[in-house]
């Protein structure tokens, strides 16, 4: 795999990001097709909202939202289907960790076993089952610091 770059999503990338998200809506609590306004709201709520680039090509998205001291919530994780399982996720998390030093948490739908395995491969640990917005999910954490 080539080096990964994370860039804050730009206005001209919004439609691309919305289309990628809507093609993969089954992986989200809000599992309907988002309008432009709804997608824009998500990019503002979960900030920074990054586009994942490989060799200058957009291949996915991720948000890294600051929470409590030394904690970041990972969300909106999408990687083009043809790159899933390629090791790209490991590179993405290395870049996230280089930019945002701390601990990380995320929620993943219980049925998304492929994502759960990918998160475990980069050090996330299952912390418990939750139910959010009528969906069963798992809370996962990756601790890199001793405080928080």
N, C-alpha and C positions, 0 to 999 in steps of 0.2 A: 504494500500500500504506500501511496505517496503521502506527503505531509498534509495535514488537515489545517484549514484556516477557518476560524469563526469570525463572522462579520455581522454586526448588528443589521437586522433586516432594513432595507431601504424601501421607500415608497414604491419604486418601480418593481420590487420583488414581491409585493403583497399578493398580487393575483396568483403568481406561481406558488407561493406558500399556502394560500387558501386552497388551491387545486390539489396540492400534495396532501394536505390535511384531509380534505373531503374524500379523496380516494382511499384514505385509511381511517375513516370515521369510526369504524368498528372498534378501534383501539382506545377510544375516548369516552369519558362519562357523557359528554354532550355528543352523542353519536348520530347526530343529524348533519345535514349539509349546511355548513355555516355560510351566512351571507357575507358580503364584503365588510359590512359594519360590525358584525359579530367577530369576524377574524381580526379586524383592526383593534377591537376592544380586547381580545385575548393578547395581542402583541403588546398592548399597553399595560395590561394587568400583570402579565408574567414577563418582567423585564429584568435584565436584557434578554431579548428574543433574537437568537442568532440564526443565520443561514450557515450551514456546514458546506464548505467548498473543498473540493479535491481537484488539484491541477486546474484551478480557475473555473471549475464547473460546479454549479449548485447541485448538491446531492441529498440535502436533508435540512432539518431544523432542530433546535433545542433551545429551551429557556432555562435560565439559571437565576432564580429569584432569591434575593437576600431575605432571610427570615430572622430568627433570633441571632444573637451574637455567635459568630463562627458557624452558622448554618445556612445552607442554600437548598432551595427546593428545585429539583430537576423536573422539567416538564416538556410537553410538546415535542417529545423525542420521535423523530421520523427520519428514516434513512431509506432511500430508494430501494425498492424490493430486490433489484439485481445485485445490490451491495450488501444486503443482510447476510451475516455469517462470514464476511470477508476479513474480519479483524478491524474494520473501520471504527466500530464502537470503542474499542480500546484506545485508539488514537484520539477520538473525540473526547473521551474522559480525561486523557492526559492533558489535552489542551484546556479543558475546563479547569482542571486542578492547577494548571500553571497560571491561569488568570484569576481564579477565585479560590484562594486558599482557605480551607475550612473543612466542615463536615457536610454531607449531602444526604438528602432524603428524597423519596419519590413514592408515588402510588402507582400501581400497575394492576390492571384488571386481572382477576384470577385466571381467566381463560387464555390469557396471552402468555402461554408457557415459553414461547421462543424468546420473548423479551425478558421474562424472569430469568431464564438461563443466561442471557447476555449480560444482565445486570450482575448476576452472581459471579460471572467470569472476571469482572473488573472490581470485585470486592464488596458489592452490596450484599447485605444480610437481611433476611426476612425478619421483621420485627413483630408482625401480627396481622391478623385479618381485620379488615374494616368493611363497612358498608357506607358508600357515599352516593348520594343522588340515586338511590335504588340499585346500585351496582355493587357486586362483591369485588373487593380488591385486596391487595396486600401492600402494606407499608414496608418499605425497605430503606435501610440506612447504610451509609459508608462513612465511617469515622476516621478522620486523619489527624485530628487534634484532640488533646485531652481535656480541654475546657469546652463548655457549652453543652 
